[in-house]
Amino acid sequence: MTTPNYIFQDEDGVFVAVCPSLPGCVSQGRTRMEAELNILEAIQGCLEVRAEREIAVIR
């Protein structure tokens, strides 16, 4: 499954990554690359928990 992720830099200079198709799936990093890697890890964790709890993923 591919899903669009949004990355923006907040007022403190931190890069925030959001996966809108997984509510609450947000991560951050000091660099854009770190935020990208962190959101991928967060997505994997969110999907694992949803699978364990049999929660549907919005597509």
mmCIF file of the C-alpha atoms, coordinates in Angstrom:
data_MODEL
# 
_entry.id   MODEL 
# 
loop_
_atom_site.group_PDB 
_atom_site.id 
_atom_site.type_symbol 
_atom_site.label_atom_id 
_atom_site.label_alt_id 
_atom_site.label_comp_id 
_atom_site.label_asym_id 
_atom_site.label_entity_id 
_atom_site.label_seq_id 
_atom_site.pdbx_PDB_ins_code 
_atom_site.Cartn_x 
_atom_site.Cartn_y 
_atom_site.Cartn_z 
_atom_site.occupancy 
_atom_site.B_iso_or_equiv 
_atom_site.pdbx_formal_charge 
_atom_site.auth_seq_id 
_atom_site.auth_comp_id 
_atom_site.auth_asym_id 
_atom_site.auth_atom_id 
_atom_site.pdbx_PDB_model_num 
ATOM 1  C CA . MET A 1 1  ? 0.000  0.000  0.000  1.00 0.00 ? 1  MET A CA 1 
ATOM 2  C CA . THR A 1 2  ? 1.327  3.403  -0.876 1.00 0.00 ? 2  THR A CA 1 
ATOM 3  C CA . THR A 1 3  ? 0.002  6.413  0.913  1.00 0.00 ? 3  THR A CA 1 
ATOM 4  C CA . PRO A 1 4  ? 0.836  10.090 0.571  1.00 0.00 ? 4  PRO A CA 1 
ATOM 5  C CA . ASN A 1 5  ? 2.717  11.588 3.461  1.00 0.00 ? 5  ASN A CA 1 
ATOM 6  C CA . TYR A 1 6  ? 3.069  15.258 4.170  1.00 0.00 ? 6  TYR A CA 1 
ATOM 7  C CA . ILE A 1 7  ? 6.210  16.767 5.612  1.00 0.00 ? 7  ILE A CA 1 
ATOM 8  C CA . PHE A 1 8  ? 6.511  20.350 6.745  1.00 0.00 ? 8  PHE A CA 1 
ATOM 9  C CA . GLN A 1 9  ? 8.893  22.346 8.890  1.00 0.00 ? 9  GLN A CA 1 
ATOM 10 C CA . ASP A 1 10 ? 7.368  23.814 12.037 1.00 0.00 ? 10 ASP A CA 1 
ATOM 11 C CA . GLU A 1 11 ? 8.179  27.148 13.662 1.00 0.00 ? 11 GLU A CA 1 
ATOM 12 C CA . ASP A 1 12 ? 10.984 25.546 15.706 1.00 0.00 ? 12 ASP A CA 1 
ATOM 13 C CA . GLY A 1 13 ? 12.691 24.134 12.602 1.00 0.00 ? 13 GLY A CA 1 
ATOM 14 C CA . VAL A 1 14 ? 11.638 20.530 13.262 1.00 0.00 ? 14 VAL A CA 1 
ATOM 15 C CA . PHE A 1 15 ? 10.337 18.527 10.292 1.00 0.00 ? 15 PHE A CA 1 
ATOM 16 C CA . VAL A 1 16 ? 6.927  17.025 11.012 1.00 0.00 ? 16 VAL A CA 1 
ATOM 17 C CA . ALA A 1 17 ? 5.648  14.072 8.963  1.00 0.00 ? 17 ALA A CA 1 
ATOM 18 C CA . VAL A 1 18 ? 1.965  13.168 8.801  1.00 0.00 ? 18 VAL A CA 1 
ATOM 19 C CA . CYS A 1 19 ? 0.236  10.149 7.266  1.00 0.00 ? 19 CYS A CA 1 
ATOM 20 C CA . PRO A 1 20 ? -3.345 11.383 6.767  1.00 0.00 ? 20 PRO A CA 1 
ATOM 21 C CA . SER A 1 21 ? -4.752 7.966  5.871  1.00 0.00 ? 21 SER A CA 1 
ATOM 22 C CA . LEU A 1 22 ? -3.803 6.694  9.346  1.00 0.00 ? 22 LEU A CA 1 
ATOM 23 C CA . PRO A 1 23 ? -5.324 9.077  11.909 1.00 0.00 ? 23 PRO A CA 1 
ATOM 24 C CA . GLY A 1 24 ? -2.833 9.897  14.633 1.00 0.00 ? 24 GLY A CA 1 
ATOM 25 C CA . CYS A 1 25 ? 0.153  8.604  12.658 1.00 0.00 ? 25 CYS A CA 1 
ATOM 26 C CA . VAL A 1 26 ? 2.613  11.474 13.011 1.00 0.00 ? 26 VAL A CA 1 
ATOM 27 C CA . SER A 1 27 ? 6.364  11.626 13.466 1.00 0.00 ? 27 SER A CA 1 
ATOM 28 C CA . GLN A 1 28 ? 9.171  14.153 13.301 1.00 0.00 ? 28 GLN A CA 1 
ATOM 29 C CA . GLY A 1 29 ? 12.879 14.555 12.721 1.00 0.00 ? 29 GLY A CA 1 
ATOM 30 C CA . ARG A 1 30 ? 15.676 17.090 12.814 1.00 0.00 ? 30 ARG A CA 1 
ATOM 31 C CA . THR A 1 31 ? 16.047 16.738 9.033  1.00 0.00 ? 31 THR A CA 1 
ATOM 32 C CA . ARG A 1 32 ? 13.597 15.985 6.223  1.00 0.00 ? 32 ARG A CA 1 
ATOM 33 C CA . MET A 1 33 ? 15.277 12.599 5.681  1.00 0.00 ? 33 MET A CA 1 
ATOM 34 C CA . GLU A 1 34 ? 15.036 11.705 9.361  1.00 0.00 ? 34 GLU A CA 1 
ATOM 35 C CA . ALA A 1 35 ? 11.334 12.652 9.345  1.00 0.00 ? 35 ALA A CA 1 
ATOM 36 C CA . GLU A 1 36 ? 10.772 10.468 6.254  1.00 0.00 ? 36 GLU A CA 1 
ATOM 37 C CA . LEU A 1 37 ? 12.451 7.475  7.888  1.00 0.00 ? 37 LEU A CA 1 
ATOM 38 C CA . ASN A 1 38 ? 10.580 8.049  11.146 1.00 0.00 ? 38 ASN A CA 1 
ATOM 39 C CA . ILE A 1 39 ? 7.160  8.256  9.469  1.00 0.00 ? 39 ILE A CA 1 
ATOM 40 C CA . LEU A 1 40 ? 7.821  4.972  7.654  1.00 0.00 ? 40 LEU A CA 1 
ATOM 41 C CA . GLU A 1 41 ? 8.553  3.342  11.009 1.00 0.00 ? 41 GLU A CA 1 
ATOM 42 C CA . ALA A 1 42 ? 5.451  4.957  12.522 1.00 0.00 ? 42 ALA A CA 1 
ATOM 43 C CA . ILE A 1 43 ? 3.286  3.720  9.617  1.00 0.00 ? 43 ILE A CA 1 
ATOM 44 C CA . GLN A 1 44 ? 4.582  0.189  10.104 1.00 0.00 ? 44 GLN A CA 1 
ATOM 45 C CA . GLY A 1 45 ? 3.775  0.361  13.815 1.00 0.00 ? 45 GLY A CA 1 
ATOM 46 C CA . CYS A 1 46 ? 0.298  1.778  13.196 1.00 0.00 ? 46 CYS A CA 1 
ATOM 47 C CA . LEU A 1 47 ? -0.490 -0.936 10.655 1.00 0.00 ? 47 LEU A CA 1 
ATOM 48 C CA . GLU A 1 48 ? 0.722  -3.683 13.010 1.00 0.00 ? 48 GLU A CA 1 
ATOM 49 C CA . VAL A 1 49 ? -1.488 -2.413 15.840 1.00 0.00 ? 49 VAL A CA 1 
ATOM 50 C CA . ARG A 1 50 ? -4.476 -2.044 13.506 1.00 0.00 ? 50 ARG A CA 1 
ATOM 51 C CA . ALA A 1 51 ? -3.980 -5.605 12.259 1.00 0.00 ? 51 ALA A CA 1 
ATOM 52 C CA . GLU A 1 52 ? -3.764 -6.952 15.821 1.00 0.00 ? 52 GLU A CA 1 
ATOM 53 C CA . ARG A 1 53 ? -6.927 -5.113 16.814 1.00 0.00 ? 53 ARG A CA 1 
ATOM 54 C CA . GLU A 1 54 ? -8.685 -5.763 13.497 1.00 0.00 ? 54 GLU A CA 1 
ATOM 55 C CA . ILE A 1 55 ? -9.165 -2.060 12.793 1.00 0.00 ? 55 ILE A CA 1 
ATOM 56 C CA . ALA A 1 56 ? -9.825 -1.171 9.163  1.00 0.00 ? 56 ALA A CA 1 
ATOM 57 C CA . VAL A 1 57 ? -7.482 1.116  7.249  1.00 0.00 ? 57 VAL A CA 1 
ATOM 58 C CA . ILE A 1 58 ? -9.137 3.967  5.354  1.00 0.00 ? 58 ILE A CA 1 
ATOM 59 C CA . ARG A 1 59 ? -8.061 3.986  1.710  1.00 0.00 ? 59 ARG A CA 1 
# 
